[in-house]
Amino acid sequence: MVFSSLVFLFIFFPVTLFFYFIVKNDKAKNIVLVIASLIFYSWGEPVWVCLLIFSSILDYTVSLGIEKYRGKKITKLFIALSVVINLGLLAAFKYSGFFISTLNGIFRLSLHVPTFSLPIGISFYTFQTMSYSLDVYKGDVKAQKSFINFLMFVSLFPQLIAGPIVRYSDIDTQIDHRTVTIDGFAKGMTRFMAGLGKKVLIANYAGSLAESLLANVDNAAVMSVWVGVLFYAFQIYFDFSGYSDMAIGLGHMFGFDYPENFKYPYISTSITDFWRRWHISLSTWFRDYLYIPLGGSRSGNVYLNLLLVFLATGIWHGAAWGFLLWGLWHGFFVLLERFLVNHGKQK
């Protein structure tokens, strides 16, 4: 567990703001944010902050090597190290228990199932650090020379736990220099309070109602189940978008401009449209770093590529068969829509 809401709102955040604004230069401000972010992350799980720092050191070093030896074959080794180690750590901590449990169930084995706790935010910061190395490898961004600045990019507490997934290119110019205006701070505070309201006033209550209505679906009335599903839909949207709003608002208060993560997804006219609006930072991440490298829509395997993307999307959300099937379910309807459009049956 990280800070409780009251500790965050009335102690941690005001103290961080105080020290952030009393120091004068951007370098000192970055150090304040690094210290605050590491304290924030390590409050409940101090051991896992070492994993966060290790991932930062890995991609910081890899990217410097890529830039130094650009044009040589060794850069492929550097980027391979980043991808393999990052995904290996994510798989070990998040999916090893699920994988071994599945093997035990299928082959009736008795292999030991790991029970260590999942490092908070590992899915988010792993994708952030890995995308940075990939962007340096492609030449889209220049390698950051200051490790403190890079660690700040990875560990920034506003979006570390629940996104959005911020790419280095989103804030690269703001890392070295940014300006906080009164209007920008007020905009950030308004956005933060809106997100907090979504989480506390809507998501929490909707979740409680959904849990009570869906607690015993075998004996519940049909209408009660449908209402429970409706409240659950409210919960997952207002919970997740509320956290994103708070992160974007906090970013504005510190001079950062984070990308939007939700754009009214429940007014979507199709599943394809839904994924242009829901968790935008994740869907665009998979588009740029998986779908397009696989060949995208230009390859002869466009349907397979899309299915692999949605399979990965489901797995990213959680280590369980339900998440995997959820990703394939969405992928199936995206493929169906693509097929109908391609054959002139869009209506």
Buried (B, 14 or more C-beta within 10 A) or exposed (E): EBBEEEEBEEEBBEEBBEBBBEEEEBEEBBBBBBBBBBBBBBBEBEEBBEBBBEBBBBBBBBBBBBBEEEEEEEBEBBBEBBBEBBEEBBBEBBBBBBBBBEEBEEEEEEEEEEEEEBBBBBBBBBBBBBBBBBBBBEEBBEBBEEBBBBBBBBBBBBBBBBBBBBBBEBBBEBBEEBEBEEEBBEBBBEBBEBBBBBBEEBBBBBBEBBEEBBEEEEEBEEEBBEBBBBBBEBBBBBBBBBBBBBBBBBBBBBBBBBBEBBEEBEEBEBBBBBBEBBBBBBBBBBEBBBBBEBEBEEEEEBBEBBBBBBBBBBBBBBBBEEBBEBBBEBBBBBBBBBEEEEEEEEE
